[in-house]
Amino acid sequence: MIMKDRYLEVTFRNGRPLAAYLYLPRVDPEKSMRTQKAGAGLLVDYAADGRPIGIEITDPLHTSVAALNAVLQSLGQEALRPDEAAPLQAA
């Protein structure tokens, strides 16, 4: 199964955002083989072939959409659309 669309998932604990993950297009069930820090509170997961498959947001309360978009740009990905960024902004 190929996940063509990316999506943002935010995990809450006691009503507060604990973490978030931006899933990038991938072949399911593709696993992360390497993780690299990409800025304050941002970790990029890579597949075995070196493609980015997701971005972990370890501090969603203090991570801006601009910072996330800068990482996406460095990975050759498009910036988040407003509807994609909504869960992070709501956090």
ChimeraX attribute file (.defattr): number of C-alpha atoms within 10 A of each C-alpha:
attribute: neighborCount
match mode: 1-to-1
recipient: residues
	/A:1	8
	/A:2	10
	/A:3	13
	/A:4	10
	/A:5	9
	/A:6	14
	/A:7	17
	/A:8	20
	/A:9	15
	/A:10	17
	/A:11	13
	/A:12	12
	/A:13	8
	/A:14	6
	/A:15	8
	/A:16	12
	/A:17	17
	/A:18	16
	/A:19	19
	/A:20	22
	/A:21	20
	/A:22	20
	/A:23	18
	/A:24	20
	/A:25	16
	/A:26	19
	/A:27	13
	/A:28	9
	/A:29	9
	/A:30	13
	/A:31	13
	/A:32	16
	/A:33	11
	/A:34	12
	/A:35	15
	/A:36	11
	/A:37	12
	/A:38	17
	/A:39	14
	/A:40	12
	/A:41	17
	/A:42	21
	/A:43	18
	/A:44	22
	/A:45	22
	/A:46	19
	/A:47	17
	/A:48	12
	/A:49	7
	/A:50	11
	/A:51	14
	/A:52	22
	/A:53	19
	/A:54	23
	/A:55	25
	/A:56	21
	/A:57	25
	/A:58	17
	/A:59	15
	/A:60	24
	/A:61	16
	/A:62	11
	/A:63	17
	/A:64	14
	/A:65	18
	/A:66	11
	/A:67	15
	/A:68	21
	/A:69	17
	/A:70	17
	/A:71	19
	/A:72	20
	/A:73	13
	/A:74	11
	/A:75	12
	/A:76	10
	/A:77	13
	/A:78	11
	/A:79	16
	/A:80	18
	/A:81	10
	/A:82	10
	/A:83	9
	/A:84	15
	/A:85	18
	/A:86	13
	/A:87	15
	/A:88	21
	/A:89	13
	/A:90	10
	/A:91	17
